[in-house]
Amino acid sequence: MTTYSASPDPASGPASGAESDPGLQRAEEEVVGLTSDLIRFDTTNTGNPATVAGERPAAEFVASKLSEVGYEVTYVESGDHPGRANVVARLPGADNRRGGLLVHGHLDVVPADPAEWSVHPFSGAVQNDYVWGRGAVDMKDMLAMSLAVARRLKRDGITPPRDIVFAFLADEEAGGLQGAQWLVDHRPELFAGCTEAISEVGGYSVTLTDDVRAYLIQTAEKGIRWLTLRVRARAGHGSMVHEDNAVTKLAAAVARLGEHRFPVVMNESVQEFLDGVSELTGWDFPVDDLDGSVAKLGNLSRIVGATLRDIANPTMLNAGYKHNVIPSVAEAAVDCRILPGREEAFDRELAEVLGPDVEREWVGLPPVETPFEGRLVDVMAESLRAEDSAARTLPYMMSGGTDAKSFSRIGMNCYGFAPLKLPADLDFAALFHGVDERVPVEALRFGTRVLDRFLRNS
């Protein structure tokens, strides 16, 4: 059982060794520029092969930075999709009997409309103590920290305790079909021996109260199912009475689903998170009012609230081609996020809500869950505390999905650990896929120090 304790002094400074370690200091100095450089590569992933920008220029940049310090780099473009580029490099460790550690991140980003931003989303601008641009937190910040530390380890001749594999991947924002999934299916030897992995959306700080700061380690993520609903009926003329209307039937089913609330199900990772918050703050989270009590978590409540139940959000509708033609087919897209262990129950409930006239087909990725225990988790906590004596680690579940879904298929325990010490008033969750995405300069420097210590001791 993990025990959580509050620190009396959340303002305690770091015990950083960067000042006496020129190699680490150089990595800290590099990381801001690397983040900005990576953001300047437009790697927009629309999910449509006709409009995807591709990762090739960014991947070539990463490969050159790794090769420059002596890594043997594997550059792979996936299958029949030129430009969808992946870069993998291995740093041999001292003990080849131990399982290796994979440090992975994705090069692609979601679209951004420059008209909505304070700065151009692909400028990589450094201003007001932040690095700005699409991908600043999702996840070119972690790529830059990984790259800076990988270069530091090789440049300074540091041998980690075990093999470390660095992977810079394509297509995560569309499910990893041209990235992690493709590599796991076609080039699994690149990850041979890896038993654990770290990547995005974990290791960042949240200020719970004035005297309590926690760092959230992602140990679980919901399953993804991109669902297509389809209703077939009799076509007809829009000017006539028509009782068998595909659009009407679909609209009714979509409305039922959109208004449906799946039941609260307390997952082990979520329970451990709430128990940890209770120990640190004294807050209660009564089972009969979880939705209401989670609201006291502030900005974090959106993430935690989404992990209390399954979710099915209608996102797109498609039917017909002309005002006066009643179509024979109507379709809707639904984004489903499913808790670990709930797949069968979700299917039954979905069928009850939609009814027998609605066809369902989907693509998806399974939930992932890893225990919050063991040496790697201990080293995460130790590495954070070395830089922030107030750091307390808590496990949590992510409502979205990452490439961990692919790597868990080949036996890796996967964690979200991209360490950042964030300002208490920053709405970090809103920056993911949001307007004016940005990352604090000091958070990048902090994360580089933590990641360096973590990899040297993992």
C-alpha positions as CSV (number, residue, x, y, z in Angstrom):
1,M,0.0,0.0,0.0
2,T,1.4,3.4,-1.0
3,T,1.4,6.0,1.8
4,Y,1.0,9.7,0.9
5,S,2.1,12.5,3.1
6,A,1.8,16.3,2.8
7,S,4.9,18.4,2.9
8,P,4.9,21.4,5.2
9,D,6.9,23.5,2.7
10,P,5.7,23.3,-1.0
11,A,8.0,26.2,-1.9
12,S,11.1,24.2,-1.1
13,G,13.7,24.6,-3.8
14,P,15.4,22.0,-5.9
15,A,18.4,19.9,-5.0
16,S,19.7,20.3,-8.5
17,G,23.1,19.2,-9.5
18,A,23.1,21.0,-12.8
19,E,25.3,23.8,-11.6
20,S,28.1,21.3,-10.9
21,D,27.4,19.1,-13.9
22,P,28.3,20.9,-17.2
23,G,26.8,18.1,-19.3
24,L,23.4,18.4,-17.6
25,Q,23.6,22.2,-17.7
26,R,24.2,22.0,-21.5
27,A,21.1,19.7,-21.8
28,E,19.1,22.3,-19.9
29,E,20.3,25.0,-22.2
30,E,19.5,22.9,-25.3
31,V,16.0,21.9,-24.3
32,V,14.2,25.2,-24.9
33,G,15.7,25.6,-28.4
34,L,14.9,22.0,-29.3
35,T,11.3,22.5,-28.2
36,S,11.0,25.6,-30.3
37,D,12.7,23.9,-33.3
38,L,10.4,20.9,-33.2
39,I,7.3,23.1,-33.0
40,R,8.4,24.9,-36.2
41,F,8.0,21.6,-38.1
42,D,4.3,21.5,-39.2
43,T,3.5,17.9,-38.5
44,T,-0.3,18.3,-38.6
45,N,-2.2,15.0,-38.6
46,T,-5.7,15.5,-39.9
47,G,-6.3,11.7,-40.0
48,N,-6.9,12.1,-43.8
49,P,-4.0,10.8,-45.9
50,A,-4.7,13.5,-48.5
51,T,-4.2,16.3,-46.0
52,V,-1.7,14.9,-43.5
53,A,1.5,17.0,-43.4
54,G,3.7,14.0,-42.4
55,E,6.5,13.7,-39.9
56,R,9.5,13.3,-42.2
57,P,11.3,16.7,-41.8
58,A,10.9,16.6,-38.0
59,A,12.1,13.0,-37.9
60,E,15.1,13.8,-40.0
61,F,15.9,16.6,-37.6
62,V,15.7,14.3,-34.6
63,A,17.8,11.6,-36.5
64,S,20.5,14.2,-37.2
65,K,20.6,15.4,-33.6
66,L,21.0,11.8,-32.4
67,S,23.6,10.9,-35.1
68,E,25.6,14.0,-34.3
69,V,26.5,12.6,-30.8
70,G,27.2,9.1,-32.0
71,Y,23.9,7.1,-31.9
72,E,23.2,4.5,-34.5
73,V,19.7,5.6,-35.7
74,T,17.0,3.6,-37.3
75,Y,14.8,5.7,-39.6
76,V,11.6,4.0,-40.8
77,E,8.8,5.2,-42.9
78,S,5.7,3.0,-42.5
79,G,4.6,0.7,-45.3
80,D,2.9,2.4,-48.2
81,H,2.7,5.8,-46.6
82,P,5.8,7.9,-47.5
83,G,6.6,10.7,-45.1
84,R,5.1,9.0,-42.1
85,A,8.5,8.7,-40.4
86,N,9.7,7.1,-37.2
87,V,13.1,7.3,-35.5
88,V,14.5,4.8,-33.0
89,A,17.9,4.7,-31.2
90,R,19.2,2.4,-28.4
91,L,21.6,3.4,-25.7
92,P,23.1,0.1,-24.3
93,G,23.0,-0.3,-20.5
94,A,25.4,-1.8,-17.9
95,D,23.2,-4.9,-17.3
96,N,21.9,-6.6,-20.4
97,R,20.1,-9.1,-18.2
98,R,17.6,-6.5,-17.1
99,G,14.7,-5.5,-19.3
100,G,15.1,-2.3,-21.3
101,L,13.2,0.9,-20.9
102,L,11.4,2.5,-23.8
103,V,11.1,6.3,-23.9
104,H,8.7,7.2,-26.6
105,G,6.8,10.2,-28.0
106,H,4.9,11.3,-31.1
107,L,6.1,13.8,-33.7
108,D,2.6,14.6,-35.1
109,V,0.2,17.2,-33.8
110,V,-3.5,18.0,-34.2
111,P,-4.5,20.9,-36.6
112,A,-4.4,24.5,-35.4
113,D,-6.0,27.6,-36.9
114,P,-3.6,30.5,-36.8
115,A,-6.5,33.0,-36.8
116,E,-7.5,31.8,-33.3
117,W,-4.0,32.1,-31.7
118,S,-2.1,34.9,-30.1
119,V,1.1,33.7,-31.9
120,H,1.4,31.6,-35.0
121,P,0.9,28.0,-33.9
122,F,4.1,26.8,-35.7
123,S,6.3,29.7,-34.7
124,G,7.8,28.1,-31.7
125,A,7.9,31.6,-30.2
126,V,9.7,32.0,-26.8
127,Q,8.0,34.8,-25.0
128,N,6.6,35.7,-21.5
129,D,8.6,32.7,-20.1
130,Y,6.8,30.2,-22.3
131,V,7.5,28.3,-25.5
132,W,4.4,28.7,-27.6
133,G,3.0,26.6,-30.4
134,R,1.0,23.5,-31.4
135,G,2.6,20.5,-29.7
136,A,4.2,22.5,-26.9
137,V,2.6,20.1,-24.4
138,D,1.3,17.4,-26.8
139,M,4.1,16.4,-27.0
140,K,7.1,18.2,-28.5
141,D,8.1,19.3,-24.9
142,M,8.7,15.7,-24.0
143,L,10.4,14.9,-27.3
144,A,12.8,17.8,-26.7
145,M,13.5,16.7,-23.1
146,S,14.1,13.2,-24.3
147,L,16.3,14.3,-27.1
148,A,18.3,16.7,-24.9
149,V,18.9,14.0,-22.3
150,A,19.7,11.3,-24.9
151,R,22.3,13.6,-26.4
152,R,23.7,14.4,-22.9
153,L,24.1,10.7,-22.0
154,K,25.8,9.8,-25.2
155,R,28.0,12.9,-25.3
156,D,29.2,12.5,-21.7
157,G,29.7,8.7,-22.1
158,I,27.2,7.8,-19.4
159,T,26.1,4.2,-19.3
160,P,22.6,3.8,-17.8
161,P,21.8,0.8,-15.6
162,R,19.9,-0.9,-18.4
163,D,19.2,-0.4,-22.1
164,I,17.2,2.7,-23.0
165,V,15.4,2.8,-26.3
166,F,14.4,6.3,-27.6
167,A,11.5,6.3,-30.1
168,F,10.1,9.3,-31.9
169,L,6.9,8.2,-33.6
170,A,4.4,9.1,-36.3
171,D,0.6,9.2,-36.3
172,E,-0.3,8.9,-32.6
173,E,-3.0,11.5,-33.0
174,A,-4.8,9.2,-35.4
175,G,-4.3,6.0,-33.5
176,G,-0.7,5.1,-34.4
177,L,-1.5,3.1,-37.5
178,Q,1.6,4.5,-39.2
179,G,3.6,4.8,-36.1
180,A,3.6,2.7,-32.9
181,Q,1.0,0.1,-34.2
182,W,2.9,-0.3,-37.5
183,L,6.3,-0.7,-35.8
184,V,5.0,-3.2,-33.2
185,D,3.5,-5.3,-36.0
186,H,6.4,-5.0,-38.5
187,R,9.6,-4.0,-36.6
188,P,9.2,-5.4,-33.1
189,E,12.9,-6.1,-32.9
190,L,13.5,-2.4,-32.5
191,F,12.0,-2.8,-29.0
192,A,13.5,-6.2,-28.1
193,G,14.0,-6.7,-24.4
194,C,12.0,-3.6,-23.4
195,T,9.8,-4.4,-20.4
196,E,8.7,-0.9,-19.3
197,A,7.9,2.3,-21.1
198,I,7.4,6.0,-20.3
199,S,5.7,8.7,-22.4
200,E,3.3,11.6,-22.3
201,V,0.6,13.0,-20.0
202,G,2.1,12.2,-16.6
203,G,4.7,13.4,-14.2
204,Y,3.3,17.0,-14.2
205,S,2.5,18.9,-11.1
206,V,-0.9,19.9,-9.8
207,T,-1.3,22.3,-6.9
208,L,-4.1,20.9,-4.7
209,T,-4.0,23.4,-1.9
210,D,-1.6,26.2,-0.9
211,D,0.6,23.7,0.9
212,V,0.2,20.5,-1.2
213,R,1.7,19.9,-4.6
214,A,1.3,16.5,-6.3
215,Y,2.8,15.0,-9.4
216,L,0.5,12.7,-11.3
217,I,1.9,9.5,-12.8
218,Q,-0.3,8.0,-15.5
219,T,-0.9,4.4,-14.8
220,A,-4.0,3.7,-16.8
221,E,-5.9,5.0,-19.8
222,K,-9.4,4.4,-21.1
223,G,-10.0,2.4,-24.2
224,I,-10.8,4.2,-27.4
225,R,-13.6,3.2,-29.8
226,W,-14.4,5.3,-32.8
227,L,-17.9,4.2,-33.5
228,T,-20.0,4.6,-36.7
229,L,-23.7,4.4,-36.3
230,R,-25.8,3.7,-39.4
231,V,-29.5,3.5,-40.1
232,R,-30.9,2.3,-43.4
233,A,-34.5,3.1,-44.5
234,R,-36.5,3.7,-47.7
235,A,-35.5,6.6,-49.8
236,G,-38.1,9.0,-51.1
237,H,-39.2,12.5,-52.2
238,G,-38.9,15.2,-49.6
239,S,-42.3,16.7,-50.5
240,M,-44.2,13.6,-49.5
241,V,-45.3,12.0,-46.2
242,H,-42.5,9.6,-45.4
243,E,-42.7,7.5,-42.2
244,D,-39.5,5.4,-42.8
245,N,-36.9,8.2,-42.6
246,A,-33.3,7.2,-41.9
247,V,-32.4,10.7,-40.8
248,T,-35.2,10.8,-38.2
249,K,-34.4,7.4,-36.8
250,L,-30.7,8.1,-36.6
251,A,-31.3,11.5,-35.0
252,A,-33.5,10.0,-32.3
253,A,-30.9,7.3,-31.5
254,V,-28.0,9.9,-31.4
255,A,-30.1,12.1,-29.1
256,R,-30.7,9.1,-26.7
257,L,-27.0,8.3,-26.7
258,G,-25.9,11.9,-26.2
259,E,-28.2,12.3,-23.2
260,H,-27.4,8.9,-21.7
261,R,-25.2,8.8,-18.5
262,F,-23.2,5.6,-18.1
263,P,-22.9,4.4,-14.4
264,V,-20.1,5.5,-12.1
265,V,-17.6,2.6,-11.9
266,M,-14.7,3.0,-9.4
267,N,-11.6,1.8,-11.1
268,E,-8.5,0.8,-9.0
269,S,-6.3,3.6,-10.4
270,V,-9.0,6.2,-9.8
271,Q,-9.7,5.0,-6.3
272,E,-6.0,5.1,-5.5
273,F,-5.8,8.6,-6.8
274,L,-8.7,9.8,-4.8
275,D,-7.4,8.0,-1.6
276,G,-4.1,9.8,-2.2
277,V,-5.7,13.2,-2.5
278,S,-7.7,12.5,0.6
279,E,-4.5,11.7,2.6
280,L,-2.7,14.8,1.3
281,T,-5.6,17.3,1.7
282,G,-8.2,15.8,4.1
283,W,-10.9,16.1,1.4
284,D,-13.6,13.5,1.2
285,F,-14.9,11.9,-2.0
286,P,-18.2,10.2,-0.9
287,V,-19.3,7.4,-3.2
288,D,-22.9,8.8,-3.4
289,D,-21.6,12.2,-4.7
290,L,-18.5,11.5,-6.7
291,D,-19.4,13.9,-9.5
292,G,-20.0,16.7,-7.0
293,S,-17.0,16.1,-4.8
294,V,-14.5,15.7,-7.7
295,A,-15.4,19.2,-8.7
296,K,-13.3,20.5,-5.8
297,L,-10.2,19.4,-7.9
298,G,-10.7,22.6,-10.0
299,N,-9.2,22.4,-13.5
300,L,-8.2,18.8,-12.9
301,S,-11.8,17.8,-12.3
302,R,-12.4,17.6,-16.1
303,I,-9.8,14.8,-16.4
304,V,-10.7,12.9,-13.3
305,G,-14.5,13.3,-13.9
306,A,-14.0,11.7,-17.3
307,T,-12.5,8.6,-15.6
308,L,-15.5,7.9,-13.4
309,R,-17.6,6.3,-16.1
310,D,-17.7,5.3,-19.8
311,I,-18.4,8.1,-22.2
312,A,-19.9,8.1,-25.7
313,N,-20.0,11.5,-27.4
314,P,-21.6,12.0,-30.8
315,T,-19.2,14.1,-32.9
316,M,-20.3,14.0,-36.6
317,L,-23.5,13.5,-38.7
318,N,-23.6,12.5,-42.4
319,A,-26.8,12.0,-44.5
320,G,-28.3,12.9,-47.8
321,Y,-27.1,15.0,-50.8
322,K,-30.1,17.2,-51.7
323,H,-32.9,19.1,-49.9
324,N,-35.7,17.3,-51.6
325,V,-34.4,13.7,-51.4
326,I,-34.9,11.6,-48.3
327,P,-31.8,9.4,-48.1
328,S,-31.7,5.7,-47.7
329,V,-28.7,5.8,-45.3
330,A,-27.8,8.1,-42.4
331,E,-24.6,7.9,-40.4
332,A,-23.2,9.3,-37.2
333,A,-19.7,9.3,-35.6
334,V,-19.3,8.7,-31.9
335,D,-16.2,9.0,-29.8
336,C,-16.4,6.3,-27.1
337,R,-14.0,6.1,-24.1
338,I,-14.3,2.9,-22.1
339,L,-12.9,2.0,-18.6
340,P,-10.7,-1.0,-18.2
341,G,-12.8,-4.1,-17.7
342,R,-16.0,-2.5,-19.0
343,E,-15.9,-3.4,-22.7
344,E,-18.7,-6.1,-22.5
345,A,-20.9,-4.1,-20.2
346,F,-20.5,-1.1,-22.4
347,D,-21.6,-3.0,-25.5
348,R,-24.7,-4.3,-23.8
349,E,-25.7,-0.8,-22.5
350,L,-24.9,0.7,-25.9
351,A,-27.2,-1.7,-27.7
352,E,-30.0,-1.0,-25.2
353,V,-29.8,2.7,-25.7
354,L,-29.6,2.6,-29.5
355,G,-32.2,0.0,-30.2
356,P,-32.3,-2.7,-32.9
357,D,-32.5,-0.5,-36.0
358,V,-29.0,1.0,-35.6
359,E,-26.0,-0.7,-37.1
360,R,-22.7,-0.3,-35.3
361,E,-19.2,-0.7,-36.5
362,W,-16.0,0.6,-35.0
363,V,-12.2,0.7,-34.8
364,G,-10.6,1.0,-31.5
365,L,-7.8,0.4,-29.1
366,P,-8.1,-1.3,-25.7
367,P,-7.8,0.2,-22.2
368,V,-4.4,0.0,-20.5
369,E,-3.7,-0.3,-16.8
370,T,-0.3,-0.8,-14.9
371,P,0.2,-1.2,-11.2
372,F,1.5,1.9,-9.3
373,E,4.4,0.0,-7.7
374,G,7.9,-1.3,-8.2
375,R,11.3,0.1,-8.7
376,L,10.5,2.3,-11.7
377,V,7.7,4.0,-9.8
378,D,10.1,4.5,-6.8
379,V,12.7,6.1,-9.1
380,M,10.1,8.4,-10.6
381,A,9.3,9.7,-7.1
382,E,12.9,10.0,-6.0
383,S,13.8,11.9,-9.2
384,L,11.0,14.4,-8.7
385,R,11.8,14.9,-5.0
386,A,15.5,15.5,-5.8
387,E,14.4,18.6,-7.8
388,D,11.3,19.5,-5.7
389,S,11.3,18.4,-2.1
390,A,7.6,19.0,-1.9
391,A,6.9,16.5,-4.7
392,R,4.3,13.8,-3.9
393,T,3.4,11.3,-6.5
394,L,-0.1,10.0,-7.2
395,P,-1.3,7.5,-9.8
396,Y,-4.1,8.5,-12.1
397,M,-6.1,7.4,-15.2
398,M,-6.0,9.4,-18.4
399,S,-9.4,9.8,-20.2
400,G,-7.7,9.8,-23.6
401,G,-5.3,7.4,-25.2
402,T,-1.6,7.2,-26.2
403,D,0.8,4.9,-28.0
404,A,1.1,2.9,-24.7
405,K,-1.8,0.9,-26.1
406,S,0.4,-0.5,-28.8
407,F,3.5,-1.1,-26.6
408,S,1.4,-2.8,-23.9
409,R,0.5,-5.4,-26.6
410,I,4.1,-6.7,-26.6
411,G,4.3,-7.0,-22.8
412,M,5.5,-3.6,-21.6
413,N,4.3,-1.9,-18.5
414,C,3.5,1.6,-19.6
415,Y,3.5,4.9,-17.6
416,G,2.9,8.5,-18.4
417,F,6.0,10.3,-17.1
418,A,6.9,13.6,-18.9
419,P,7.9,15.6,-15.8
420,L,6.9,19.3,-15.6
421,K,6.7,21.6,-12.6
422,L,3.8,23.9,-13.5
423,P,2.5,27.2,-12.2
424,A,-0.4,26.7,-9.8
425,D,-2.7,28.9,-11.9
426,L,-2.0,27.2,-15.3
427,D,-5.0,25.3,-16.7
428,F,-2.7,22.6,-18.1
429,A,-5.6,20.3,-19.2
430,A,-7.0,23.0,-21.4
431,L,-3.8,23.3,-23.4
432,F,-4.0,19.8,-24.9
433,H,-5.4,20.4,-28.5
434,G,-6.3,23.9,-27.3
435,V,-5.7,27.4,-28.6
436,D,-2.4,29.1,-27.4
437,E,-0.8,25.8,-26.4
438,R,2.4,26.6,-24.5
439,V,4.8,25.2,-22.0
440,P,6.8,27.1,-19.3
441,V,10.5,27.5,-20.0
442,E,11.4,26.7,-16.4
443,A,9.2,23.6,-16.6
444,L,11.2,22.3,-19.5
445,R,14.5,22.9,-17.6
446,F,13.0,21.2,-14.5
447,G,11.8,18.2,-16.6
448,T,15.2,17.8,-18.2
449,R,16.9,17.5,-14.8
450,V,14.3,15.1,-13.6
451,L,14.4,12.9,-16.7
452,D,18.2,12.9,-16.7
453,R,18.3,11.7,-13.1
454,F,15.5,9.2,-13.7
455,L,17.2,7.6,-16.7
456,R,20.6,7.4,-15.0
457,N,19.0,5.5,-12.1
458,S,16.1,3.5,-13.7
